[in-house]
Amino acid sequence: MSLLFIFDMDNVLYDYDWHVRMAALSEVTGLSVAEMRDRWWLTGRENQAEAGAYRSGDAYLDAFSDAMGVRISRHDWVRIRGGAMTPWPKSIAAVARAAELGQVTLLTNSSVLVEENLHTLAPLLIDIFGEHLLTSSFYGARKPDPEVFENVLSHYGVDAADAFFADDLEVNVAGAVSIGIHGHHFTSSEKLHGAIEHFAELRRKDAGLATAP
């Protein structure tokens, strides 16, 4: 039996302050937050990017810069995104425990530009996730679309019953649960750790195995 543990990143493993990010982008672009939202987020282009609309970070950055009307460097974009993130050590420790029980992978609704820079944005995840720092753009769909979860299972060759997913948004958890994945609505690091242990124990009992140490 091979268990797969799937984790969202923002507001599960790292605190993410969208307002801090927007304020910094406003300084770089010279645009108000409302204007930036109108030009990019409210047009649906970020959602499209998260679903794999751009094949490279450069392509994403070109489109984003065109929409803003000013060239934004990769360095500034990554610096600003990372500046809005703060690690949650207890959540990361819970993921480290999950890595002892099975395979761990990341599933965050993010563009290919985020994926290309996750080693910089979330350095504390590198040793735990290794090459499994992936975003929704990799799978060509975004949460809560069941397709993205189906693609994750296919990528890892794991049955839904053997997969665990944690996210801070209930709608995303519902998307995973709809195809049979064990979902956990994240509200605290302590509860996440308990949910991981509980899921692993349930699967071992279902498989007729002894309880893990």
Secondary structure, DSSP 4 states (H G I P E B T S, - for coil): ---EEEE--BTTTEEE-HHHHHHHHHHHH---HHHHIIIIITTTHHHHHHTT--SSHHHHHHHHHHHHTS---HHHHHHHHHHTEEE-HHHHHHHHHHHHHSEEEE-BS--HHHHHTHHHH-GGGHHHHGGG--BHHHHT--TT-HHHHHHHHHHHT--GGGEEEEES-HHHHHHHHTTT-EEEE-S-HHHHHHHHHHHHHHHHHHTTPPPP-
